[in-house]
Amino acid sequence: MRHFIAYHNSEKMGYEDSDPTVLYTSKTSSEIGDAIWIITGSGKSPKRFSLTSWFVVNEIAATDDARFAFAVRGTEGGALNPAPGLNDLP
């Protein structure tokens, strides 16, 4: 299992309705069985970063969305609540 970090910009993408086990991306080097860790940046400058979710990839599919070529999905994993803050870590 390989591990990947993905960044979610809540200002551009929103967050309330997003599925914590789906990543929309223009390119992917992940494969079935890899772990995806989602870091979300929110707020204005300075942004606050937190680790909001994780999942194990079980599907990579093309999308109809012109902004993103792929939807990377998992069934194992989910949202971290509360989401650990990252700004104050070394």
HTML snippet that shows the backbone in 3Dmol.js (N, CA, C, O; Angstrom):
<script src="https://3Dmol.org/build/3Dmol-min.js"></script>
<div id="view" style="width:600px;height:400px;position:relative"></div>
<script>
const pdb = `
ATOM      1  N   MET A   1       0.849  -1.179   0.000  1.00  0.00           N
ATOM      2  CA  MET A   1       0.000   0.000   0.000  1.00  0.00           C
ATOM      3  C   MET A   1       0.893   1.240   0.000  1.00  0.00           C
ATOM      4  O   MET A   1       1.776   1.402   0.842  1.00  0.00           O
ATOM      5  N   ARG A   2       0.628   2.105  -0.975  1.00  0.00           N
ATOM      6  CA  ARG A   2       1.321   3.392  -1.010  1.00  0.00           C
ATOM      7  C   ARG A   2       0.386   4.443  -0.408  1.00  0.00           C
ATOM      8  O   ARG A   2      -0.832   4.263  -0.382  1.00  0.00           O
ATOM      9  N   HIS A   3       0.966   5.529   0.068  1.00  0.00           N
ATOM     10  CA  HIS A   3       0.197   6.603   0.672  1.00  0.00           C
ATOM     11  C   HIS A   3       0.373   7.875  -0.142  1.00  0.00           C
ATOM     12  O   HIS A   3       1.485   8.219  -0.544  1.00  0.00           O
ATOM     13  N   PHE A   4      -0.748   8.577  -0.382  1.00  0.00           N
ATOM     14  CA  PHE A   4      -0.736   9.823  -1.130  1.00  0.00           C
ATOM     15  C   PHE A   4      -1.440  10.899  -0.315  1.00  0.00           C
ATOM     16  O   PHE A   4      -2.410  10.620   0.390  1.00  0.00           O
ATOM     17  N   ILE A   5      -0.951  12.117  -0.416  1.00  0.00           N
ATOM     18  CA  ILE A   5      -1.600  13.265   0.206  1.00  0.00           C
ATOM     19  C   ILE A   5      -2.244  14.081  -0.900  1.00  0.00           C
ATOM     20  O   ILE A   5      -1.616  14.383  -1.915  1.00  0.00           O
ATOM     21  N   ALA A   6      -3.507  14.434  -0.690  1.00  0.00           N
ATOM     22  CA  ALA A   6      -4.229  15.274  -1.643  1.00  0.00           C
ATOM     23  C   ALA A   6      -4.675  16.536  -0.924  1.00  0.00           C
ATOM     24  O   ALA A   6      -4.976  16.507   0.270  1.00  0.00           O
ATOM     25  N   TYR A   7      -4.716  17.633  -1.645  1.00  0.00           N
ATOM     26  CA  TYR A   7      -5.096  18.915  -1.072  1.00  0.00           C
ATOM     27  C   TYR A   7      -6.485  19.315  -1.549  1.00  0.00           C
ATOM     28  O   TYR A   7      -6.789  19.247  -2.740  1.00  0.00           O
ATOM     29  N   HIS A   8      -7.309  19.726  -0.620  1.00  0.00           N
ATOM     30  CA  HIS A   8      -8.669  20.188  -0.921  1.00  0.00           C
ATOM     31  C   HIS A   8      -8.764  21.650  -0.524  1.00  0.00           C
ATOM     32  O   HIS A   8      -8.593  21.982   0.649  1.00  0.00           O
ATOM     33  N   ASN A   9      -9.034  22.528  -1.478  1.00  0.00           N
ATOM     34  CA  ASN A   9      -9.194  23.950  -1.211  1.00  0.00           C
ATOM     35  C   ASN A   9     -10.674  24.228  -0.998  1.00  0.00           C
ATOM     36  O   ASN A   9     -11.450  24.251  -1.953  1.00  0.00           O
ATOM     37  N   SER A  10     -11.064  24.438   0.250  1.00  0.00           N
ATOM     38  CA  SER A  10     -12.489  24.609   0.550  1.00  0.00           C
ATOM     39  C   SER A  10     -13.054  25.906  -0.019  1.00  0.00           C
ATOM     40  O   SER A  10     -14.262  25.994  -0.238  1.00  0.00           O
ATOM     41  N   GLU A  11     -12.221  26.912  -0.264  1.00  0.00           N
ATOM     42  CA  GLU A  11     -12.697  28.158  -0.862  1.00  0.00           C
ATOM     43  C   GLU A  11     -13.161  27.931  -2.302  1.00  0.00           C
ATOM     44  O   GLU A  11     -14.154  28.516  -2.735  1.00  0.00           O
ATOM     45  N   LYS A  12     -12.448  27.089  -3.036  1.00  0.00           N
ATOM     46  CA  LYS A  12     -12.786  26.834  -4.435  1.00  0.00           C
ATOM     47  C   LYS A  12     -13.803  25.714  -4.605  1.00  0.00           C
ATOM     48  O   LYS A  12     -14.660  25.777  -5.487  1.00  0.00           O
ATOM     49  N   MET A  13     -13.710  24.702  -3.773  1.00  0.00           N
ATOM     50  CA  MET A  13     -14.519  23.501  -3.979  1.00  0.00           C
ATOM     51  C   MET A  13     -15.696  23.371  -3.019  1.00  0.00           C
ATOM     52  O   MET A  13     -16.596  22.568  -3.266  1.00  0.00           O
ATOM     53  N   GLY A  14     -15.714  24.138  -1.933  1.00  0.00           N
ATOM     54  CA  GLY A  14     -16.729  23.922  -0.909  1.00  0.00           C
ATOM     55  C   GLY A  14     -16.350  22.716  -0.087  1.00  0.00           C
ATOM     56  O   GLY A  14     -15.377  22.030  -0.400  1.00  0.00           O
ATOM     57  N   TYR A  15     -17.098  22.450   0.953  1.00  0.00           N
ATOM     58  CA  TYR A  15     -16.764  21.277   1.755  1.00  0.00           C
ATOM     59  C   TYR A  15     -17.982  20.589   2.344  1.00  0.00           C
ATOM     60  O   TYR A  15     -17.977  19.365   2.474  1.00  0.00           O
ATOM     61  N   GLU A  16     -19.005  21.309   2.697  1.00  0.00           N
ATOM     62  CA  GLU A  16     -20.102  20.735   3.450  1.00  0.00           C
ATOM     63  C   GLU A  16     -20.722  19.513   2.780  1.00  0.00           C
ATOM     64  O   GLU A  16     -21.070  18.550   3.463  1.00  0.00           O
ATOM     65  N   ASP A  17     -20.865  19.535   1.465  1.00  0.00           N
ATOM     66  CA  ASP A  17     -21.536  18.439   0.772  1.00  0.00           C
ATOM     67  C   ASP A  17     -20.584  17.418   0.177  1.00  0.00           C
ATOM     68  O   ASP A  17     -21.026  16.490  -0.500  1.00  0.00           O
ATOM     69  N   SER A  18     -19.293  17.567   0.413  1.00  0.00           N
ATOM     70  CA  SER A  18     -18.357  16.660  -0.247  1.00  0.00           C
ATOM     71  C   SER A  18     -18.280  15.320   0.478  1.00  0.00           C
ATOM     72  O   SER A  18     -18.417  15.254   1.700  1.00  0.00           O
ATOM     73  N   ASP A  19     -18.066  14.282  -0.268  1.00  0.00           N
ATOM     74  CA  ASP A  19     -17.919  12.929   0.253  1.00  0.00           C
ATOM     75  C   ASP A  19     -16.472  12.766   0.709  1.00  0.00           C
ATOM     76  O   ASP A  19     -15.565  12.993  -0.092  1.00  0.00           O
ATOM     77  N   PRO A  20     -16.213  12.381   1.966  1.00  0.00           N
ATOM     78  CA  PRO A  20     -14.842  12.270   2.456  1.00  0.00           C
ATOM     79  C   PRO A  20     -14.051  11.124   1.838  1.00  0.00           C
ATOM     80  O   PRO A  20     -12.839  11.037   2.036  1.00  0.00           O
ATOM     81  N   THR A  21     -14.713  10.248   1.095  1.00  0.00           N
ATOM     82  CA  THR A  21     -14.018   9.117   0.487  1.00  0.00           C
ATOM     83  C   THR A  21     -13.965   9.218  -1.035  1.00  0.00           C
ATOM     84  O   THR A  21     -13.879   8.203  -1.726  1.00  0.00           O
ATOM     85  N   VAL A  22     -14.018  10.443  -1.555  1.00  0.00           N
ATOM     86  CA  VAL A  22     -13.894  10.679  -3.004  1.00  0.00           C
ATOM     87  C   VAL A  22     -12.929  11.832  -3.221  1.00  0.00           C
ATOM     88  O   VAL A  22     -12.981  12.844  -2.522  1.00  0.00           O
ATOM     89  N   LEU A  23     -12.051  11.666  -4.194  1.00  0.00           N
ATOM     90  CA  LEU A  23     -11.125  12.719  -4.593  1.00  0.00           C
ATOM     91  C   LEU A  23     -11.301  12.956  -6.082  1.00  0.00           C
ATOM     92  O   LEU A  23     -11.201  12.023  -6.879  1.00  0.00           O
ATOM     93  N   TYR A  24     -11.563  14.200  -6.460  1.00  0.00           N
ATOM     94  CA  TYR A  24     -11.638  14.572  -7.870  1.00  0.00           C
ATOM     95  C   TYR A  24     -10.297  15.191  -8.245  1.00  0.00           C
ATOM     96  O   TYR A  24      -9.803  16.080  -7.552  1.00  0.00           O
ATOM     97  N   THR A  25      -9.712  14.720  -9.340  1.00  0.00           N
ATOM     98  CA  THR A  25      -8.370  15.160  -9.712  1.00  0.00           C
ATOM     99  C   THR A  25      -8.194  15.143 -11.222  1.00  0.00           C
ATOM    100  O   THR A  25      -8.908  14.443 -11.941  1.00  0.00           O
ATOM    101  N   SER A  26      -7.238  15.921 -11.685  1.00  0.00           N
ATOM    102  CA  SER A  26      -6.935  15.955 -13.117  1.00  0.00           C
ATOM    103  C   SER A  26      -5.943  14.885 -13.521  1.00  0.00           C
ATOM    104  O   SER A  26      -5.867  14.502 -14.688  1.00  0.00           O
ATOM    105  N   LYS A  27      -5.194  14.413 -12.563  1.00  0.00           N
ATOM    106  CA  LYS A  27      -4.235  13.343 -12.847  1.00  0.00           C
ATOM    107  C   LYS A  27      -4.147  12.454 -11.613  1.00  0.00           C
ATOM    108  O   LYS A  27      -4.376  12.903 -10.490  1.00  0.00           O
ATOM    109  N   THR A  28      -3.823  11.229 -11.832  1.00  0.00           N
ATOM    110  CA  THR A  28      -3.696  10.323 -10.698  1.00  0.00           C
ATOM    111  C   THR A  28      -2.584   9.324 -10.953  1.00  0.00           C
ATOM    112  O   THR A  28      -2.437   8.792 -12.053  1.00  0.00           O
ATOM    113  N   SER A  29      -1.815   9.086  -9.924  1.00  0.00           N
ATOM    114  CA  SER A  29      -0.834   8.019  -9.984  1.00  0.00           C
ATOM    115  C   SER A  29      -1.155   6.978  -8.917  1.00  0.00           C
ATOM    116  O   SER A  29      -0.379   6.051  -8.684  1.00  0.00           O
ATOM    117  N   SER A  30      -2.308   7.144  -8.273  1.00  0.00           N
ATOM    118  CA  SER A  30      -2.723   6.160  -7.278  1.00  0.00           C
ATOM    119  C   SER A  30      -3.334   4.953  -7.981  1.00  0.00           C
ATOM    120  O   SER A  30      -3.764   5.021  -9.132  1.00  0.00           O
ATOM    121  N   GLU A  31      -3.353   3.860  -7.253  1.00  0.00           N
ATOM    122  CA  GLU A  31      -3.881   2.602  -7.770  1.00  0.00           C
ATOM    123  C   GLU A  31      -4.824   2.006  -6.732  1.00  0.00           C
ATOM    124  O   GLU A  31      -4.858   2.452  -5.585  1.00  0.00           O
ATOM    125  N   ILE A  32      -5.580   1.009  -7.134  1.00  0.00           N
ATOM    126  CA  ILE A  32      -6.459   0.300  -6.211  1.00  0.00           C
ATOM    127  C   ILE A  32      -5.613  -0.211  -5.049  1.00  0.00           C
ATOM    128  O   ILE A  32      -4.555  -0.808  -5.252  1.00  0.00           O
ATOM    129  N   GLY A  33      -6.097   0.035  -3.814  1.00  0.00           N
ATOM    130  CA  GLY A  33      -5.397  -0.405  -2.616  1.00  0.00           C
ATOM    131  C   GLY A  33      -4.512   0.656  -1.979  1.00  0.00           C
ATOM    132  O   GLY A  33      -4.052   0.470  -0.852  1.00  0.00           O
ATOM    133  N   ASP A  34      -4.261   1.767  -2.673  1.00  0.00           N
ATOM    134  CA  ASP A  34      -3.468   2.856  -2.099  1.00  0.00           C
ATOM    135  C   ASP A  34      -4.310   3.654  -1.100  1.00  0.00           C
ATOM    136  O   ASP A  34      -5.539   3.666  -1.176  1.00  0.00           O
ATOM    137  N   ALA A  35      -3.628   4.320  -0.164  1.00  0.00           N
ATOM    138  CA  ALA A  35      -4.303   5.174   0.812  1.00  0.00           C
ATOM    139  C   ALA A  35      -4.187   6.629   0.380  1.00  0.00           C
ATOM    140  O   ALA A  35      -3.121   7.078  -0.040  1.00  0.00           O
ATOM    141  N   ILE A  36      -5.290   7.362   0.486  1.00  0.00           N
ATOM    142  CA  ILE A  36      -5.323   8.793   0.183  1.00  0.00           C
ATOM    143  C   ILE A  36      -5.628   9.532   1.483  1.00  0.00           C
ATOM    144  O   ILE A  36      -6.592   9.201   2.174  1.00  0.00           O
ATOM    145  N   TRP A  37      -4.824  10.518   1.815  1.00  0.00           N
ATOM    146  CA  TRP A  37      -5.015  11.374   2.980  1.00  0.00           C
ATOM    147  C   TRP A  37      -5.356  12.767   2.452  1.00  0.00           C
ATOM    148  O   TRP A  37      -4.597  13.334   1.665  1.00  0.00           O
ATOM    149  N   ILE A  38      -6.496  13.321   2.880  1.00  0.00           N
ATOM    150  CA  ILE A  38      -6.954  14.615   2.378  1.00  0.00           C
ATOM    151  C   ILE A  38      -6.634  15.719   3.401  1.00  0.00           C
ATOM    152  O   ILE A  38      -7.075  15.669   4.549  1.00  0.00           O
ATOM    153  N   ILE A  39      -5.867  16.698   2.958  1.00  0.00           N
ATOM    154  CA  ILE A  39      -5.593  17.893   3.748  1.00  0.00           C
ATOM    155  C   ILE A  39      -6.432  19.009   3.165  1.00  0.00           C
ATOM    156  O   ILE A  39      -6.429  19.234   1.955  1.00  0.00           O
ATOM    157  N   THR A  40      -7.157  19.715   4.036  1.00  0.00           N
ATOM    158  CA  THR A  40      -8.006  20.822   3.606  1.00  0.00           C
ATOM    159  C   THR A  40      -7.437  22.137   4.100  1.00  0.00           C
ATOM    160  O   THR A  40      -7.057  22.273   5.263  1.00  0.00           O
ATOM    161  N   GLY A  41      -7.386  23.104   3.192  1.00  0.00           N
ATOM    162  CA  GLY A  41      -7.007  24.464   3.547  1.00  0.00           C
ATOM    163  C   GLY A  41      -8.256  25.320   3.546  1.00  0.00           C
ATOM    164  O   GLY A  41      -9.014  25.311   2.577  1.00  0.00           O
ATOM    165  N   SER A  42      -8.480  26.065   4.629  1.00  0.00           N
ATOM    166  CA  SER A  42      -9.682  26.889   4.697  1.00  0.00           C
ATOM    167  C   SER A  42      -9.363  28.263   5.276  1.00  0.00           C
ATOM    168  O   SER A  42      -8.363  28.458   5.967  1.00  0.00           O
ATOM    169  N   GLY A  43     -10.239  29.196   4.973  1.00  0.00           N
ATOM    170  CA  GLY A  43     -10.085  30.553   5.471  1.00  0.00           C
ATOM    171  C   GLY A  43      -9.198  31.393   4.580  1.00  0.00           C
ATOM    172  O   GLY A  43      -8.643  30.923   3.587  1.00  0.00           O
ATOM    173  N   LYS A  44      -9.082  32.653   4.966  1.00  0.00           N
ATOM    174  CA  LYS A  44      -8.225  33.591   4.241  1.00  0.00           C
ATOM    175  C   LYS A  44      -6.814  33.497   4.798  1.00  0.00           C
ATOM    176  O   LYS A  44      -6.535  32.684   5.680  1.00  0.00           O
ATOM    177  N   SER A  45      -5.947  34.318   4.287  1.00  0.00           N
ATOM    178  CA  SER A  45      -4.551  34.314   4.708  1.00  0.00           C
ATOM    179  C   SER A  45      -4.432  34.766   6.158  1.00  0.00           C
ATOM    180  O   SER A  45      -4.939  35.837   6.491  1.00  0.00           O
ATOM    181  N   PRO A  46      -3.799  34.017   7.017  1.00  0.00           N
ATOM    182  CA  PRO A  46      -3.191  32.725   6.708  1.00  0.00           C
ATOM    183  C   PRO A  46      -4.233  31.608   6.736  1.00  0.00           C
ATOM    184  O   PRO A  46      -5.094  31.566   7.615  1.00  0.00           O
ATOM    185  N   LYS A  47      -4.141  30.714   5.769  1.00  0.00           N
ATOM    186  CA  LYS A  47      -5.035  29.561   5.712  1.00  0.00           C
ATOM    187  C   LYS A  47      -4.777  28.657   6.913  1.00  0.00           C
ATOM    188  O   LYS A  47      -3.671  28.606   7.451  1.00  0.00           O
ATOM    189  N   ARG A  48      -5.821  27.950   7.314  1.00  0.00           N
ATOM    190  CA  ARG A  48      -5.708  26.924   8.345  1.00  0.00           C
ATOM    191  C   ARG A  48      -5.781  25.582   7.629  1.00  0.00           C
ATOM    192  O   ARG A  48      -6.693  25.343   6.837  1.00  0.00           O
ATOM    193  N   PHE A  49      -4.829  24.718   7.906  1.00  0.00           N
ATOM    194  CA  PHE A  49      -4.765  23.406   7.275  1.00  0.00           C
ATOM    195  C   PHE A  49      -5.111  22.336   8.302  1.00  0.00           C
ATOM    196  O   PHE A  49      -4.711  22.416   9.464  1.00  0.00           O
ATOM    197  N   SER A  50      -5.864  21.332   7.851  1.00  0.00           N
ATOM    198  CA  SER A  50      -6.215  20.224   8.730  1.00  0.00           C
ATOM    199  C   SER A  50      -6.309  18.934   7.930  1.00  0.00           C
ATOM    200  O   SER A  50      -6.528  18.944   6.718  1.00  0.00           O
ATOM    201  N   LEU A  51      -6.139  17.832   8.633  1.00  0.00           N
ATOM    202  CA  LEU A  51      -6.263  16.503   8.032  1.00  0.00           C
ATOM    203  C   LEU A  51      -7.720  16.108   8.181  1.00  0.00           C
ATOM    204  O   LEU A  51      -8.163  15.772   9.279  1.00  0.00           O
ATOM    205  N   THR A  52      -8.471  16.144   7.085  1.00  0.00           N
ATOM    206  CA  THR A  52      -9.924  16.006   7.177  1.00  0.00           C
ATOM    207  C   THR A  52     -10.473  14.616   6.883  1.00  0.00           C
ATOM    208  O   THR A  52     -11.544  14.265   7.379  1.00  0.00           O
ATOM    209  N   SER A  53      -9.761  13.814   6.082  1.00  0.00           N
ATOM    210  CA  SER A  53     -10.272  12.470   5.799  1.00  0.00           C
ATOM    211  C   SER A  53      -9.180  11.594   5.206  1.00  0.00           C
ATOM    212  O   SER A  53      -8.086  12.054   4.881  1.00  0.00           O
ATOM    213  N   TRP A  54      -9.510  10.336   5.079  1.00  0.00           N
ATOM    214  CA  TRP A  54      -8.620   9.357   4.453  1.00  0.00           C
ATOM    215  C   TRP A  54      -9.495   8.254   3.867  1.00  0.00           C
ATOM    216  O   TRP A  54     -10.638   8.062   4.283  1.00  0.00           O
ATOM    217  N   PHE A  55      -8.941   7.536   2.898  1.00  0.00           N
ATOM    218  CA  PHE A  55      -9.630   6.357   2.377  1.00  0.00           C
ATOM    219  C   PHE A  55      -8.659   5.482   1.609  1.00  0.00           C
ATOM    220  O   PHE A  55      -7.589   5.923   1.191  1.00  0.00           O
ATOM    221  N   VAL A  56      -9.059   4.229   1.433  1.00  0.00           N
ATOM    222  CA  VAL A  56      -8.309   3.276   0.623  1.00  0.00           C
ATOM    223  C   VAL A  56      -9.000   3.190  -0.724  1.00  0.00           C
ATOM    224  O   VAL A  56     -10.204   2.942  -0.792  1.00  0.00           O
ATOM    225  N   VAL A  57      -8.250   3.392  -1.792  1.00  0.00           N
ATOM    226  CA  VAL A  57      -8.803   3.442  -3.153  1.00  0.00           C
ATOM    227  C   VAL A  57      -9.351   2.081  -3.554  1.00  0.00           C
ATOM    228  O   VAL A  57      -8.659   1.068  -3.456  1.00  0.00           O
ATOM    229  N   ASN A  58     -10.610   2.068  -4.011  1.00  0.00           N
ATOM    230  CA  ASN A  58     -11.167   0.839  -4.587  1.00  0.00           C
ATOM    231  C   ASN A  58     -11.740   1.060  -5.976  1.00  0.00           C
ATOM    232  O   ASN A  58     -12.206   0.119  -6.619  1.00  0.00           O
ATOM    233  N   GLU A  59     -11.704   2.338  -6.452  1.00  0.00           N
ATOM    234  CA  GLU A  59     -12.192   2.628  -7.804  1.00  0.00           C
ATOM    235  C   GLU A  59     -11.555   3.923  -8.313  1.00  0.00           C
ATOM    236  O   GLU A  59     -11.432   4.902  -7.577  1.00  0.00           O
ATOM    237  N   ILE A  60     -11.159   3.908  -9.569  1.00  0.00           N
ATOM    238  CA  ILE A  60     -10.692   5.108 -10.262  1.00  0.00           C
ATOM    239  C   ILE A  60     -11.476   5.173 -11.557  1.00  0.00           C
ATOM    240  O   ILE A  60     -11.383   4.281 -12.399  1.00  0.00           O
ATOM    241  N   ALA A  61     -12.258   6.250 -11.709  1.00  0.00           N
ATOM    242  CA  ALA A  61     -13.144   6.341 -12.871  1.00  0.00           C
ATOM    243  C   ALA A  61     -13.021   7.712 -13.529  1.00  0.00           C
ATOM    244  O   ALA A  61     -12.717   8.709 -12.873  1.00  0.00           O
ATOM    245  N   ALA A  62     -13.262   7.742 -14.834  1.00  0.00           N
ATOM    246  CA  ALA A  62     -13.306   9.013 -15.567  1.00  0.00           C
ATOM    247  C   ALA A  62     -14.554   9.782 -15.145  1.00  0.00           C
ATOM    248  O   ALA A  62     -15.558   9.192 -14.748  1.00  0.00           O
ATOM    249  N   THR A  63     -14.473  11.123 -15.237  1.00  0.00           N
ATOM    250  CA  THR A  63     -15.638  11.952 -14.898  1.00  0.00           C
ATOM    251  C   THR A  63     -16.109  12.711 -16.135  1.00  0.00           C
ATOM    252  O   THR A  63     -15.418  12.764 -17.152  1.00  0.00           O
ATOM    253  N   ASP A  64     -17.292  13.293 -16.024  1.00  0.00           N
ATOM    254  CA  ASP A  64     -17.822  14.168 -17.066  1.00  0.00           C
ATOM    255  C   ASP A  64     -17.518  15.629 -16.757  1.00  0.00           C
ATOM    256  O   ASP A  64     -17.870  16.512 -17.539  1.00  0.00           O
ATOM    257  N   ASP A  65     -16.871  15.892 -15.630  1.00  0.00           N
ATOM    258  CA  ASP A  65     -16.541  17.250 -15.190  1.00  0.00           C
ATOM    259  C   ASP A  65     -15.311  17.738 -15.946  1.00  0.00           C
ATOM    260  O   ASP A  65     -14.266  17.088 -15.909  1.00  0.00           O
ATOM    261  N   ALA A  66     -15.419  18.872 -16.629  1.00  0.00           N
ATOM    262  CA  ALA A  66     -14.298  19.399 -17.422  1.00  0.00           C
ATOM    263  C   ALA A  66     -13.104  19.786 -16.559  1.00  0.00           C
ATOM    264  O   ALA A  66     -11.977  19.846 -17.051  1.00  0.00           O
ATOM    265  N   ARG A  67     -13.344  20.052 -15.259  1.00  0.00           N
ATOM    266  CA  ARG A  67     -12.238  20.451 -14.370  1.00  0.00           C
ATOM    267  C   ARG A  67     -11.389  19.283 -13.902  1.00  0.00           C
ATOM    268  O   ARG A  67     -10.210  19.451 -13.590  1.00  0.00           O
ATOM    269  N   PHE A  68     -11.988  18.092 -13.853  1.00  0.00           N
ATOM    270  CA  PHE A  68     -11.306  16.930 -13.290  1.00  0.00           C
ATOM    271  C   PHE A  68     -11.492  15.711 -14.176  1.00  0.00           C
ATOM    272  O   PHE A  68     -12.613  15.388 -14.570  1.00  0.00           O
ATOM    273  N   ALA A  69     -10.417  15.046 -14.482  1.00  0.00           N
ATOM    274  CA  ALA A  69     -10.489  13.876 -15.347  1.00  0.00           C
ATOM    275  C   ALA A  69     -10.928  12.617 -14.591  1.00  0.00           C
ATOM    276  O   ALA A  69     -11.545  11.725 -15.173  1.00  0.00           O
ATOM    277  N   PHE A  70     -10.604  12.549 -13.283  1.00  0.00           N
ATOM    278  CA  PHE A  70     -10.823  11.307 -12.527  1.00  0.00           C
ATOM    279  C   PHE A  70     -11.548  11.539 -11.216  1.00  0.00           C
ATOM    280  O   PHE A  70     -11.409  12.585 -10.582  1.00  0.00           O
ATOM    281  N   ALA A  71     -12.319  10.546 -10.829  1.00  0.00           N
ATOM    282  CA  ALA A  71     -12.871  10.439  -9.485  1.00  0.00           C
ATOM    283  C   ALA A  71     -12.217   9.216  -8.862  1.00  0.00           C
ATOM    284  O   ALA A  71     -12.376   8.100  -9.358  1.00  0.00           O
ATOM    285  N   VAL A  72     -11.492   9.423  -7.789  1.00  0.00           N
ATOM    286  CA  VAL A  72     -10.830   8.333  -7.063  1.00  0.00           C
ATOM    287  C   VAL A  72     -11.681   8.084  -5.826  1.00  0.00           C
ATOM    288  O   VAL A  72     -11.888   8.990  -5.019  1.00  0.00           O
ATOM    289  N   ARG A  73     -12.179   6.846  -5.675  1.00  0.00           N
ATOM    290  CA  ARG A  73     -13.131   6.539  -4.603  1.00  0.00           C
ATOM    291  C   ARG A  73     -12.651   5.407  -3.717  1.00  0.00           C
ATOM    292  O   ARG A  73     -11.848   4.564  -4.117  1.00  0.00           O
ATOM    293  N   GLY A  74     -13.173   5.418  -2.494  1.00  0.00           N
ATOM    294  CA  GLY A  74     -12.904   4.337  -1.559  1.00  0.00           C
ATOM    295  C   GLY A  74     -14.125   4.025  -0.733  1.00  0.00           C
ATOM    296  O   GLY A  74     -15.036   4.846  -0.632  1.00  0.00           O
ATOM    297  N   THR A  75     -14.156   2.840  -0.138  1.00  0.00           N
ATOM    298  CA  THR A  75     -15.237   2.481   0.771  1.00  0.00           C
ATOM    299  C   THR A  75     -14.714   2.317   2.190  1.00  0.00           C
ATOM    300  O   THR A  75     -15.486   2.398   3.145  1.00  0.00           O
ATOM    301  N   GLU A  76     -13.431   2.090   2.341  1.00  0.00           N
ATOM    302  CA  GLU A  76     -12.808   2.008   3.666  1.00  0.00           C
ATOM    303  C   GLU A  76     -12.200   3.371   3.975  1.00  0.00           C
ATOM    304  O   GLU A  76     -11.420   3.896   3.181  1.00  0.00           O
ATOM    305  N   GLY A  77     -12.550   3.944   5.115  1.00  0.00           N
ATOM    306  CA  GLY A  77     -12.035   5.248   5.504  1.00  0.00           C
ATOM    307  C   GLY A  77     -13.173   6.175   5.848  1.00  0.00           C
ATOM    308  O   GLY A  77     -14.298   5.731   6.075  1.00  0.00           O
ATOM    309  N   GLY A  78     -12.885   7.471   5.889  1.00  0.00           N
ATOM    310  CA  GLY A  78     -13.931   8.439   6.178  1.00  0.00           C
ATOM    311  C   GLY A  78     -13.377   9.735   6.722  1.00  0.00           C
ATOM    312  O   GLY A  78     -12.171   9.977   6.694  1.00  0.00           O
ATOM    313  N   ALA A  79     -14.279  10.564   7.216  1.00  0.00           N
ATOM    314  CA  ALA A  79     -13.915  11.870   7.751  1.00  0.00           C
ATOM    315  C   ALA A  79     -13.277  11.719   9.126  1.00  0.00           C
ATOM    316  O   ALA A  79     -13.626  10.817   9.888  1.00  0.00           O
ATOM    317  N   LEU A  80     -12.345  12.605   9.435  1.00  0.00           N
ATOM    318  CA  LEU A  80     -11.755  12.675  10.768  1.00  0.00           C
ATOM    319  C   LEU A  80     -12.473  13.794  11.507  1.00  0.00           C
ATOM    320  O   LEU A  80     -12.454  14.947  11.078  1.00  0.00           O
ATOM    321  N   ASN A  81     -13.110  13.440  12.631  1.00  0.00           N
ATOM    322  CA  ASN A  81     -13.900  14.419  13.355  1.00  0.00           C
ATOM    323  C   ASN A  81     -13.632  14.284  14.842  1.00  0.00           C
ATOM    324  O   ASN A  81     -14.070  13.314  15.460  1.00  0.00           O
ATOM    325  N   PRO A  82     -12.931  15.224  15.420  1.00  0.00           N
ATOM    326  CA  PRO A  82     -12.521  16.487  14.826  1.00  0.00           C
ATOM    327  C   PRO A  82     -11.310  16.304  13.926  1.00  0.00           C
ATOM    328  O   PRO A  82     -10.502  15.398  14.130  1.00  0.00           O
ATOM    329  N   ALA A  83     -11.195  17.164  12.940  1.00  0.00           N
ATOM    330  CA  ALA A  83     -10.065  17.121  12.009  1.00  0.00           C
ATOM    331  C   ALA A  83      -8.839  17.727  12.702  1.00  0.00           C
ATOM    332  O   ALA A  83      -8.883  18.884  13.121  1.00  0.00           O
ATOM    333  N   PRO A  84      -7.742  16.960  12.828  1.00  0.00           N
ATOM    334  CA  PRO A  84      -6.554  17.510  13.477  1.00  0.00           C
ATOM    335  C   PRO A  84      -5.974  18.693  12.696  1.00  0.00           C
ATOM    336  O   PRO A  84      -5.781  18.614  11.483  1.00  0.00           O
ATOM    337  N   GLY A  85      -5.702  19.783  13.405  1.00  0.00           N
ATOM    338  CA  GLY A  85      -5.067  20.944  12.786  1.00  0.00           C
ATOM    339  C   GLY A  85      -3.595  20.665  12.501  1.00  0.00           C
ATOM    340  O   GLY A  85      -2.949  19.919  13.237  1.00  0.00           O
ATOM    341  N   LEU A  86      -3.068  21.258  11.444  1.00  0.00           N
ATOM    342  CA  LEU A  86      -1.690  20.999  11.037  1.00  0.00           C
ATOM    343  C   LEU A  86      -0.787  22.217  11.142  1.00  0.00           C
ATOM    344  O   LEU A  86       0.435  22.074  11.114  1.00  0.00           O
ATOM    345  N   ASN A  87      -1.355  23.409  11.261  1.00  0.00           N
ATOM    346  CA  ASN A  87      -0.557  24.633  11.202  1.00  0.00           C
ATOM    347  C   ASN A  87       0.507  24.713  12.290  1.00  0.00           C
ATOM    348  O   ASN A  87       1.588  25.251  12.051  1.00  0.00           O
ATOM    349  N   ASP A  88       0.224  24.195  13.467  1.00  0.00           N
ATOM    350  CA  ASP A  88       1.151  24.341  14.578  1.00  0.00           C
ATOM    351  C   ASP A  88       2.102  23.178  14.733  1.00  0.00           C
ATOM    352  O   ASP A  88       2.852  23.121  15.707  1.00  0.00           O
ATOM    353  N   LEU A  89       2.089  22.250  13.797  1.00  0.00           N
ATOM    354  CA  LEU A  89       2.997  21.100  13.853  1.00  0.00           C
ATOM    355  C   LEU A  89       4.331  21.456  13.209  1.00  0.00           C
ATOM    356  O   LEU A  89       4.383  22.286  12.301  1.00  0.00           O
ATOM    357  N   PRO A  90       5.424  20.822  13.681  1.00  0.00           N
ATOM    358  CA  PRO A  90       6.736  21.092  13.038  1.00  0.00           C
ATOM    359  C   PRO A  90       6.807  20.557  11.621  1.00  0.00           C
ATOM    360  O   PRO A  90       7.833  20.703  10.957  1.00  0.00           O
TER     361      PRO A  90
END
`;
const viewer = $3Dmol.createViewer("view");
viewer.addModel(pdb, "pdb");
viewer.setStyle({}, {cartoon: {color: "spectrum"}});
viewer.zoomTo();
viewer.render();
</script>
